[in-house]
Amino acid sequence: MRVIVVGAGVLGTMHAWHAVERGHEVLHIEREAEARGASVRNFGQIWVSGRAGGEELATALRARELWEGIGARVPGLGFRAVGSLTVVKNAAERAVAEAATRRPDAAARGYHLLDAEETRARNPALRGEFAGALWCERDAAVEPRTAQRALKEHLLASGRYTYLGGREVREVVGERAVRDDHGDTHHGDAVILCTGAWLGGLVRELVPDLPVRRVRLQMMQTDPLGEPLTTSVADADSFRYYPAYASDALDAMAAAQAQTPTAAAHKMQLLMVQRADGGLTIGDTHEYETPFGFDVVEDPYEHLTGVVESILGRPLPTVRRRWAGVYAQCTGTTPGPDGEPVAPVVHREQVRDGVWLVTGPGGRGMTCSPAIAETTANGLNW
Ligand SMILES: Cc1cc2nc3c(=O)[nH]c(=O)nc-3n(C[C@H](O)[C@H](O)[C@H](O)COP(=O)(O)OP(=O)(O)OC[C@H]3O[C@@H](n4cnc5c(N)ncnc54)[C@H](O)[C@@H]3O)c2cc1C
């Protein structure tokens, strides 16, 4: 079988991976020379900790397993089973962490409540003031800036994979074929469109009412820290954004302490992960209203710097890079394990005969892509 994959972000690349693994030929088409979208701009967090129970958690755990296996075969991914610490500073925040450890699926996530001393033992770089942390053993990290290229090199070595960069797919033509902006038509047995947050043009023509929105985030990266940050780190504001932490304790925390005005205005949390070169990737903000700003604004960076310095107990290394990224997120809901409405893991839709659009994994796309692509492959009997 010949599979055409459009879009060389992590979702397209993982579809290519599963097709090649199953013995098929892949033609991979990307409008830029290399991936340029959300997949190279993210934290590289394989983030199990905050996932909603049920399908979302199952997908993240399966993906975590796949990432580890792929990472063993593709060292350039930089897969590291670092786990994460969500640092808590007072009793209200600690209560949210404690409630999380009482979830029925807490053991699957590897949740443990740590006091301040145990937190420092796990991550000696954390010398600031805090009361403890929620440890999530299953969280991991990869290197987003190099991951797609490393996967591409591995796929090229299979002899069944062709990469066509600098070609924008403009049209689905006839059955199972696409035309690019050079006027070339490519025929396959299946076409998978993984075009990320590019929701206009081709995608709008195929699905005018796609239940997916765009979300913009601001990020930064520092010089090397000069010591290992042995785990990923989050602050208690992150409890507010992830479905796994919904609890009476979270409601009490939110009632007792508002976010700072900057954090509230930019819908912020702290997430921090150390890169292979020792630098720290730090974020983030969330912007939902379009048109998005074309510039990055400074207030969120000042806020994050303060939060990080309070946890590290030292000045932040010099910031070397600042950027923004946009991901696509499903807007609909689907029934969760107890019938409650939860966000779908991804939007997967057959848009023409033999042509599927897979998009909208949101802020968990880097985590879940290997498992999302596996589900596509299984569903199509590859
Ligand atoms: C700042 C930021 C931080 C994040 N952090 C995390 C994280 O730590 N963990 C996590 O799990 N998720 C995270 N996410 C979410 C995650 O990055 C995305 O969900 C994921 O990368 C989406 O992958 P994708 O392949 O669908 O899209 P993209 O990576 O955007 O790739 C789409 C590709 O398709 C190409 N393309 C589009 N249209 C065409 C066309 N017509 N023809 C040819 N090519 C086309 C584009 O050029 C692009 O390269 C983050 C996102 C952002 C923005």
The ligand as an SDF file (V2000), in Angstrom:
LIG
                    3D

 53 58  0  0  0  0  0  0  0  0999 V2000
    4.0790   26.4920   22.4000 C   0  0  0  0  0  0  0  0  0  0  0  0
    3.4770   25.1150   22.4160 C   0  0  0  0  0  0  0  0  0  0  0  0
    3.8090   24.2240   23.4340 C   0  0  0  0  0  0  0  0  0  0  0  0
    3.2680   22.9440   23.4440 C   0  0  0  0  0  0  0  0  0  0  0  0
    3.7060   22.0380   24.3530 N   0  0  0  0  0  0  0  0  0  0  0  0
    3.3000   20.7410   24.2670 C   0  0  0  0  0  0  0  0  0  0  0  0
    3.8650   19.7590   25.0930 C   0  0  0  0  0  0  0  0  0  0  0  0
    4.8120   19.9990   25.8240 O   0  0  0  0  0  0  0  0  0  0  0  0
    3.3320   18.5040   25.0690 N   0  0  0  0  0  0  0  0  0  0  0  0
    2.3140   18.1820   24.2240 C   0  0  0  0  0  0  0  0  0  0  0  0
    1.8560   17.0450   24.2660 O   0  0  0  0  0  0  0  0  0  0  0  0
    1.8570   19.0670   23.3260 N   0  0  0  0  0  0  0  0  0  0  0  0
    2.3010   20.3330   23.3250 C   0  0  0  0  0  0  0  0  0  0  0  0
    1.8340   21.2500   22.4380 N   0  0  0  0  0  0  0  0  0  0  0  0
    0.8810   20.8170   21.4220 C   0  0  0  0  0  0  0  0  0  0  0  0
    1.5890   20.1030   20.2780 C   0  0  0  0  0  0  0  0  0  0  0  0
    2.7760   20.7830   19.9340 O   0  0  0  0  0  0  0  0  0  0  0  0
    0.6740   19.9980   19.0640 C   0  0  0  0  0  0  0  0  0  0  0  0
   -0.5710   19.4300   19.4220 O   0  0  0  0  0  0  0  0  0  0  0  0
    1.2910   19.1300   17.9860 C   0  0  0  0  0  0  0  0  0  0  0  0
    2.6050   19.5300   17.7160 O   0  0  0  0  0  0  0  0  0  0  0  0
    0.4420   19.1580   16.7200 C   0  0  0  0  0  0  0  0  0  0  0  0
    1.1440   18.4510   15.7290 O   0  0  0  0  0  0  0  0  0  0  0  0
    0.6600   18.5020   14.2290 P   0  0  0  0  0  0  0  0  0  0  0  0
    1.5700   17.6130   13.4700 O   0  0  0  0  0  0  0  0  0  0  0  0
   -0.8200   18.2520   14.1550 O   0  0  0  0  0  0  0  0  0  0  0  0
    0.8210   20.0400   13.8000 O   0  0  0  0  0  0  0  0  0  0  0  0
    2.1030   20.8780   13.3560 P   0  0  0  0  0  0  0  0  0  0  0  0
    3.2850   20.5420   14.1520 O   0  0  0  0  0  0  0  0  0  0  0  0
    1.6920   22.3010   13.3550 O   0  0  0  0  0  0  0  0  0  0  0  0
    2.4060   20.3800   11.8950 O   0  0  0  0  0  0  0  0  0  0  0  0
    1.5740   20.6340   10.7970 C   0  0  0  0  0  0  0  0  0  0  0  0
    2.4620   20.6870    9.5630 C   0  0  0  0  0  0  0  0  0  0  0  0
    1.6370   20.6510    8.4090 O   0  0  0  0  0  0  0  0  0  0  0  0
    2.2300   21.5200    7.4320 C   0  0  0  0  0  0  0  0  0  0  0  0
    1.1530   21.8800    6.4950 N   0  0  0  0  0  0  0  0  0  0  0  0
    0.0390   22.5760    6.7850 C   0  0  0  0  0  0  0  0  0  0  0  0
   -0.7320   22.6970    5.6880 N   0  0  0  0  0  0  0  0  0  0  0  0
   -0.0830   22.0460    4.6810 C   0  0  0  0  0  0  0  0  0  0  0  0
   -0.3720   21.8070    3.3120 C   0  0  0  0  0  0  0  0  0  0  0  0
   -1.5190   22.2410    2.7340 N   0  0  0  0  0  0  0  0  0  0  0  0
    0.5110   21.1030    2.5570 N   0  0  0  0  0  0  0  0  0  0  0  0
    1.6670   20.6380    3.1170 C   0  0  0  0  0  0  0  0  0  0  0  0
    1.9890   20.8350    4.4220 N   0  0  0  0  0  0  0  0  0  0  0  0
    1.1110   21.5220    5.1940 C   0  0  0  0  0  0  0  0  0  0  0  0
    2.7800   22.6800    8.2420 C   0  0  0  0  0  0  0  0  0  0  0  0
    3.7860   23.3800    7.5580 O   0  0  0  0  0  0  0  0  0  0  0  0
    3.2950   21.9570    9.4910 C   0  0  0  0  0  0  0  0  0  0  0  0
    4.6830   21.6290    9.4040 O   0  0  0  0  0  0  0  0  0  0  0  0
    2.3470   22.5520   22.4290 C   0  0  0  0  0  0  0  0  0  0  0  0
    2.0150   23.4540   21.4110 C   0  0  0  0  0  0  0  0  0  0  0  0
    2.5750   24.7220   21.3960 C   0  0  0  0  0  0  0  0  0  0  0  0
    2.2150   25.6680   20.2890 C   0  0  0  0  0  0  0  0  0  0  0  0
  1  2  1  0
  2  3  1  0
  2 52  2  0
  3  4  2  0
  4  5  1  0
  4 50  1  0
  5  6  2  0
  6  7  1  0
  6 13  1  0
  7  8  2  0
  7  9  1  0
  9 10  1  0
 10 11  2  0
 10 12  1  0
 12 13  2  0
 13 14  1  0
 14 15  1  0
 14 50  1  0
 15 16  1  0
 16 17  1  0
 16 18  1  0
 18 19  1  0
 18 20  1  0
 20 21  1  0
 20 22  1  0
 22 23  1  0
 23 24  1  0
 24 25  2  0
 24 26  1  0
 24 27  1  0
 27 28  1  0
 28 29  2  0
 28 30  1  0
 28 31  1  0
 31 32  1  0
 32 33  1  0
 33 34  1  0
 33 48  1  0
 34 35  1  0
 35 36  1  0
 35 46  1  0
 36 37  1  0
 36 45  1  0
 37 38  2  0
 38 39  1  0
 39 40  1  0
 39 45  2  0
 40 41  1  0
 40 42  2  0
 42 43  1  0
 43 44  2  0
 44 45  1  0
 46 47  1  0
 46 48  1  0
 48 49  1  0
 50 51  2  0
 51 52  1  0
 52 53  1  0
M  END
$$$$
